């Protein structure tokens, strides 16, 4: 009997030694109660930029999203001397678009409407609560999420914790999608499609996830993989139309004419807005897995395809796509880059943010040869997105906002840098 007992004990010890322990990092949700989360947006003294986010320009003002926190307001009436005039504190802020005197903000689960008729005194005048129920804060790493319990409140941030568990554990974390794998920055999306005065809209960057065309606001809802249209003819009472299914990996949206061009991690999709309240799929083009914002001018779409990190893949290039036939877009040319991010085009001048390689400026007189005609390279900028407009290009990088005069593309001049 003693020998049997010893044998059983030995087997038990050996079994314990054979157990595999998994160790990994996860995002643990941090909750905020609804009342606190919905504290009205407040305009505060200027803050310094901490993280680069979506950029937007309208009526001599530049707006820069501070992900999850709010929006910087910059008086850019003199690009040689931009002035940071204040910060709109909006918990959960991720994107923006403006029509007339109204600023529309995606704030996690809510849509916030702010009256900016007095730019130095913006006032929250409306809030559509729980309109994006699956929205989560932006994160920086490709870590899984711990299970979310909505009864505890609204998830407004995450903290990273280290988990140890046996390999055969029955618990499993929720893996995030590409949108949450990195801090997103939000070239020039010509979102201006209204008439003048109070109905005009502004110009967004190439990482935008919401845009306005005439009286309609379009939002990429990545939580449910849908493109959601809203009629904002009555600015304070958005009316939702028929949502359109998207692929699970849509990241950015760019309006051009009656069409919406969306960048995904596997290609570009095109939807029409013939019925503005029910956008319809028209065509697409595919590529290997990578991140790819897109801008369009005339019959050509310019797409930067980036690999690495959350984007996956192993390609880094500029693609030029013929979109004259929206139902059958096809690749015309590709040019190697290092790690491209946002881009923008105005006339014959194409701007590409190439990560550590800096800001690159190309002559796109012949779109299919654009990548072969480098005009200028600014190596000192780790640029992420641009808005070229009326001879001035606004560039957001990891250390601030640069502005250049490109009225003579062969002789670009630095106008200012706002750290």
N, C-alpha and C positions, 0 to 999 in steps of 0.2 A: 504493500500500500504506500509505503514511504517513497518508493521509486516512482510510482505512478503520480504521486503528488508533486515530486520534484520535476517530472517530465511536463506535467500540466503547467507548472509555474514557468518553466523554461520556454514553452511554446507561447505563453502569454507575453513574456518579455520580448521574445523575438517578433511577435506580431506587432507589438507596440513600436518596435524599432523600425518596422517596415512601413509605418504610416507616413504618407507624404504630406508635408505641410506646405500649402501655398501661401506666399506672401506677396501682396500687391497693394497699390494705392487706389482709393476710390474717392469719389466726391460725395460728401455727406451734406444733405440739404440743410440750409439755414432758413428758418421760417420767420415771416413778419405777419402780424395780425392785419386783417383787411383794413381796419380803420386807420392804422398807422401808414400802411402802404398807400392808401388813397388820400393822404394829406395833400391838399392842393399844391400844384407846382408853384414854387416861389423863386422870384428873381433876386439873386444875391450878388455880392461884389465879385469881381473877376477872380477866377482861379487859374493856376497854371495847368497846362495840359499834362495828364498822367498817362493816358493811353489814346492812341489814334483810333478814331472811329469814323463813321459815315460823315461825309462833308457835303454841304449844300450851299448854293449861292443864289441870292435874290435881292434885287433893288439895293445894290451896293453893300449888302451885308453877307458875311460868310458865317455859316453855322457849322459847328463841329461837335459831333456826338462824343461824349465821354461815356463809354459803354457802362450800362447798368446804373448810371448816376444822373446824367442830365445833358445839357447842351450849352456850349460856349457861344456867346454872341460877339461877333467881331465887326466893327465898323470898317469896311474896306473901300470907302469912297475914295481914299487916296492909297492905292496899292503900295506906294513907297513908304507909307507910314500907317499900317493897320493898327487899330486900337481895340484891345479887348475890353468891352464895355460891361460885361456881366455874365453870370452863369445861371441858367434856368435849372433849378434842382427838381428833377423828375425821377423818382425811384423806379428802377427797372428799364430806363430808356434804352432803346436799341436802334431806332431809325426815325426818320422824319420826312415830311413833304409839306409844301406850303402852297396854298391857293388863296390869292387875294390877301386878306388880312388874317387868315386863319392857318395856324400851324398844327398839323396832325402828327402825333407822336405815338409810336408803338411802345408801350410801357408794360412789358411782360404780358399779363392776361388782359390788360385794358388798352383802349385807345383813348388818348387824351387830346382834347381840342383846346388850343390856346389862342386868344386874341392878341395879335402883335401889331395892331393899328398904331399903338404908341410903343415903339420898339424898345424904349428904355423902361417900359412898365408892362411887360406881357402878363396877361391874366388868364388863368384857366377858366374856361366858360362851358366846358362840357367834358363828359367822360363816359365812354361806353364800357361798362364793367363786364368782365369775364367774356369778352368777345373772342379772345384767343386762349381758351382754357388749358391748352397743352403747352403753352410757352414756358420756357425756362431761361435762366440767366446765361449769358455767354460765359464760356470757360476757356482755359488756355491749353489744357493737355488732353490727350486721348485716354482719359481714365473712365472707368464705368461709374454709374451712379448707384448709390444705395436706393432702396425702394422709397418712393415719395408718398407721404401721407398727407393728403390735402386737408384733412380735418384739423391739422396743426396750423394751418394758415397758408399764405402764399410764399412760394420758394423765391427768395430774393437774392440769394447768393449760395455758394458752396464752400465748404472747407475740405481740405485734403486730409484724409486719415489713412493710416497703414493698417491693413487687415491681415490677420493670420488665421488660416482655417485648414482643416483636413481636406485632402483632395476629394474625398467622397462625400463632402458636405452637401446637403440638399438645397442650401440657400444659393442663390445666384444673383449677382448684381445686374442692373440694367445698363446695357452699353449704349453710349450716346451716339448720335449721328454726326456726320461731318460738320454740320453747322456749329455744333458745340465743341468741336475738336480744337478750335483755335479762336483767339480774339479776332473777330471780323472787322475789317474796315468797311465802312459804308461809304472818265474820263468822260467823259463828259456826257451824261445822259441829258439830252435836250428834252427835259420834262416840260418845258414851256410850250404850251399848246393852246392856252386861252387867248383871249383878246387882251387889250391893255388894261391899265388901271386896276380896279379891285378884283378882276377875275384872273389876273395873270398868275402863273406858277413860276417856279425857279428851275435851277439846274443842279442835278445831283451828280455824285461820283459813280464810278463803275461797279461799286460793291453794294449799291442800293438794293433793298429788299422790298421797297414800296415806291410807287410812282403815281403821278396824277396825269391823266389825259383828259382835257376839257373838263367836264363836270364829274369825272369818275376817278376814284382812288382805287388802285390795285395793290394788294398786299400778298406776298408769298407767305403762306402759313405752313411752315415746315413741320409743325407738330402733326398735321393731318394731311400733308402733301397735297395742298390745294392752292389754287390761285383764286383769291376772293375779291370780287368787285363790289365797290360801294358807290352809290350815287350821292354826291355831296353838293348837289344843286342847292339844297338847304344846308348851309355849312354846319349848323349845330345839330342836325339830325340825319346822320348818314344812314342810307337805306341799302341793305345788302341785296345783291343780286344772286345769280346762280353760280356757285363755285365750280371751278374746273379742276379735274384731277391732273396732278403733275407727277413726274417721276419722283422717287423718294429723295433724290439728291440735288434738287434745284437750289441754287445759292443766290443768284443775282437776277435783277430785272432791268431792262433798258427799253424805253419807248422810242419808236421811230415811225412817224406817220400813223397808220391805223394798226400797227403791229407792235407786239411786245416780244422782245427777244430775251430769253432766259438762259443764263449760264448754269450748267450742271457739272457734276464731277465726272460725267461720261460724255458730255457733248453740249450742244446748243439746241434749244427748242424755240419754235416760233408759234405764237398764237395771234389770231386777229381779233379786233374789237369792233367788227361790223355791227354786232349787237353788243354795246358797251357793258350791258349788265349780264352777259353770258359769253365771255371770251371762248373762242374755239381753237383747238389745236389745228395747225396748218402743216408743219413739217419740222424736220430735225436733222442734225448731223451728229455723228458719234465719233469719239476718240477714246484712247486708253484712259484709265482712271487718272484724274488730276483735277485741280481746281481751275476754273476758267471764267473770269468776268469777260463781258463782251460789250462792245460799242459798235454803232452802225452809222454809216454815212453813205447816202446814195444807194448803190447796188452792192455794197461791200460791208461785211461784218468783220471786225478785227477782234480776235480772241487771243488772250494770253493763257497758255496752258502750263500750269505749275505743278511740280511733283514735290514729294517729301512730306514728312510729318503726317498730319491728318489727311492730306490730299492724296496720298498714295502715289503709285506709278513711278516712272523714272524719266519723264520727258519734261523739258522746259523749252518752250518755243512760242513764237508768234504765228498764229494761223490767220490767213486771209481767206474769207469765205464769200463766194458769189451768192447773193441772196436775191437776185433778180427774179427768180422763180421761187417764191416763198415755200411752195410745197416740195421743192427739191433743191435745197441749198447744197452746194458742193465746194470742196476745198480746192483753192486755186494755188496756194503757195504756203510754205512753212519756213520759218527762219529760227535758227537756234538762239536761245537766250540762256541766262544763268539761273534765275529764279524769279520770273516775272509775276507782278501783282496787278495793280490797276493800270488803266490806260485811258487815253482820251484823244479825240481827233477834232480838228477845226480846219476846214479847207484842205490844204495840202500838207498840213503839219500834224504828224502823229507823235504822241508822247507815250512812252512806256516806262512804268516803274519796274526796274529789274532788280529789286532787292539790294543785296550788297554791291551789285554792279552799278548801282546808282540810277539816276534818271537819264533816259535815252530819248533823243529827238530825231525823228526820221522825216525824210521828204517822201510823201505819199502821193506825189503827182500821178504816178502809175501805181495803183494800189497793189498790183501783183508783184511789184519789185520793191515795195516799201522797205522791207528788212535789209535790203542791200544798199540803202542810201542813208547811212547814219550822218546826221548833220552835226550833232553835238552830244557829248556825254558828260554828265556831272557826277563824278565819282564820290563826292563828299556827302551825298544824300542817300540814306537808306529809305527810298521813297516807297509809299504804299498805294497812293491814289492821287489823281489829278483832276482838275477842272480847267480846261482851256477855253477862254471866252473873251472875245473882242480884243485880242492882242495881248491879254494877260493870262498866264497860266498859274493857277494856284496848286501848290504841291504839298501834300502832307507827308511828313516823314517821321522817323522815330524820335526826333529831337525838336520838332516844331513845324511851322508852316513857312515855306519858301514861295516867293512870287517872282516871276520873270516876265519881262517884256519880250514877246516874240513877234512883234510887228515886222521885224526883219529876222526871219528864222535862222539865217546864216550868222546872225550876230545877236544872240540872246543876251539880255542884260538882267542881272540880279537887281530887283527893286527893293526887296525887304526880306527879313527873316524874323518871324515871331516865335520865340522859344516857348 
